[in-house]
């Protein structure tokens, strides 16, 4: 993974939250919020919170006395999350690295992370940090995307971008968001980090949009794929976005469209 894979800056946080969140993240955020709330935790740490889609879903489900700490490594994303959060004052916000958490041992009942583990350079360190800050009987709840072929719009946009740069295709989506999907290997890594029990569920849903341009714009301009495109061809971003929309329209139709999205949800218990 390159450093650019973690570069959510400029207009990316706003496009990500306004367009990509309702397109692919909202369903999984609601699923995550229900899983965390069902544990009835007294303290929750959210890592790699991004623009705050899980935070907005989870906070209303937690009692006011529950300590809820929300963190992300990327200040622009965390700032966007805080601005969008109703009753933001009841939440503790902090910039933090999930591989070096600034919290003591045995501090939280739940650590949750939505689609963030794939961005960690060393997943094992991330597992161990989650284990360290959890209390006895605590749970580490996180999800990851399945392979890109099972996530139709992301797969289509990646193929379009590759057509423009056949000798050096921009493969951020395949490499990072969809590059960490081996559920068996993830379960083994969690057990090696000390977790006694690991459950995994594959969750399939539909990504829906009013037209083909929306997913093309979301992926090309609201993720670090944008950085890759602009590095390879200055001035080509809009052209590639339009081409991606045309390719999606050819496969999924004109007007309202839907495509498969799929991820794995892990619940690792101490």
N, C-alpha and C positions, 0 to 999 in steps of 0.2 A: 504494500500500500504506500502511495506517495504522500508527501505532506499536503499536496493539493487536494487529496481526497477528504481532508478535514477542514478545507477552507470554505466555510459557509459565511461569506462576508458580502459587502456591497448590497445589492438588491436581492440576493439569494434568500436571506431569512424571510423577507416579506412575501416573495413569490412562493416559497416553500410553504409558508403557513396559510396563505390565502388560497392557493391552488392545489398544491400537492397533498396537504393534510386532508381535505375533504375527498380527494380522489382515491387515496390508498391508505391513509393512516387512521382515519376516524373510527372505522369498524374495529380495528385492533386495539385502539386506545380504550374504547368502551369495554372490550373483552378484558383487557388488562386491569382496568379500574374495578370491574366486578370481582376479579380473582383476588386482588389485593384487599378490597373491602371485606370480602367474605372471611378473611382471617381474623378480622376485628383487632387490628394491631393498635398498640399504644404509641408506636413510633414507626415512621416510614422514611426511608431514604430513597429518593429517585435520582438515578445517575443518567448522564447523557440525555437530559430532558428535552433537548432541542428547543423547538418553539412552543412547547408546553401543551401539546394536545392531550397527553395523559394527565397532566396536572389539572387541566380544566375539567376532565371527566372524573377524576378521582377525588379531588378536594370536596365536592358537595356530598360525597358518600361517607366521608370520615367525620366522626364526632369532633366538635370544636376543641376538645381537650387533647386530641391526637396530635403529637408532634409530627409535622410534615416538612422535611428538608428536601429542597429541589436544587439539583446541581447540573452543571454542564461545563465542559472545558472551553466552549466557544462563547465569549462575551456577547457578540451580536445576537446569537440565538437566545441566550439566557435573558438578555434585555427585552427581546421581542416577547418571550414567554411571560415575563413579569408585567409588561404593559397590557397584555391581553387577558390577564388573570383577574376575574372578579374576586374581591376580598383578598387581594394580594398580601395584605399586611399579616394575615394569619399564617402565612407560609414563610419559612426561612429559605432565603435564596443565597446561593454561594457558587462561585466558580470553583470547580474541583475536577481533578483528574481521577477517573475511576480506577486507575492503576496505583494511585497514591492518595487514598482518601484521608482527609484531615480530621478524622473522627476516631475516638478510642475504641478499644475492643468491646464487644458485647454491648453495643449501644442501641441497635435497632431490632425491631421485630420482623420487618420486611425490608429488603432491598429490591427495588424494581427498576427495570431498564427496558424501554421500548426501542427496538431496532438500533441499538447503540453498540452492542458487543462487537459487531463486525468492524468497527472503527478502531478498536484497541489493538495496538501493535503486538501486545503480548496478552493473549486471552487468559492464559494460566494465571498470570499476575492479577488480572481482573477478577477471576474466580476466587482467588485466595483473599483478595481485599474484601470482597463481598462476604466471604465466610468469616473473616476476622471481625468485622463490625456487627455481625449478627449475634443475637442472644441465643441461648439454648432454645431449641425448637423453632428457631427463626427460619424464614423462607427467602430464597432468592428467586424472583419471578422475572423472566425476561423472554423476549421473542426475537426471532431472526427471520429474514426472508428465506424462502425456499429457492431453488435454482431458478435462474432467470427464464428458462423455457416455460416455467409454470406461472410466470407473471407477464401477461401478454403484451401490455403496452410498453413496459420497460424493454422487453425483448425486441419489439418492433423498432423502437427509437434507437437502440444500440445498433441494429442492423443498418438503419438509414445512415447514421453518423459514420459507420465503418465504410460505407460506399464512397463517401467523400474523401476519405484518407485511407485507401487500401493498404498502403505500406506502413502506416502507423495508426491503426484505428483507436479511437477514444473509447475505452472499455471500462470506464469508471463503474457503471452500473453492474456489469458482470463481475468485475474484480472485487468490489467492496460491498455494496449492499447485498448482492446476491452471491458473494463468493465464500460465504461461511454458513453452509447449509447442511453439512453432514451430521444428522441428528445423533447417530451412533457415536461418532467421534466426540461430539459435544458432551454427551452423557458421560463418556469415559473421562473426559477432562474434568468435569464437575466432581465425579467420585474421587479422582486422584487429588483434587483440591481439598477433600475432606467431607464433602456432602454425603450423608448416609443414604438418602433416597432421592431419586430423580424421576420425575414424570414428564413425558413429552406428549403433546397433542399437535397434530397438524390441522390448521384452521384455514379453510378455503372460503373466499368471498368473491364478490363482484366489484370491480372498479367501474364506476358509472360517470359519464360526462355528457354534457349537452351537445358536444360536437368533437370532432377529431383533433381540432387545434388545441383543446385544453390539455390533454395528456402530453401532446408534443411540446407545448410551451412549458408545462410543469417540469418535465424531465430535462429538456434542453437548457432551460434558463433558471430553474429553481433548485438545481442540484450542482455539485462540483463537476458534473459533465460539462457544464458551461465553461469552466476553466480550461478543460482539456480542448474543447472546440476552439476557444479563442486563442490558445497557445499555438494551435496547428494552422489556423486560417483566420487572420484578422479580418473582420467584416463579414464572415460567413455565418455568424450565429443565426440571424433571422432567416437566411436562405435555407439552412439545415432544419430549422424549426418548421418552416413551411413544407419542406420535403417530407419530414417525419409525419406531419399532419396528413399529407396526401397519401402516404403509405398506410397509415392507420385507417384512413377513410376507405381505401381500396379493400381492405380486409374486413373491417368492422361496420362499414356502411356510412351513409350520410345521416346527419341529425343525431339524436340521442344514441349513444353507443355504450356497450359494456364489455369488459374483458376480465378474465380470471386473474385473481391475485391469490397467493398462497404463502403461508408462513408457518413456522414451528414455535410453539409456546412451551417453555421449560419451567417447571416448578421444582427447585432443588431445596431439600430440607435438611437441617442439621439433626 
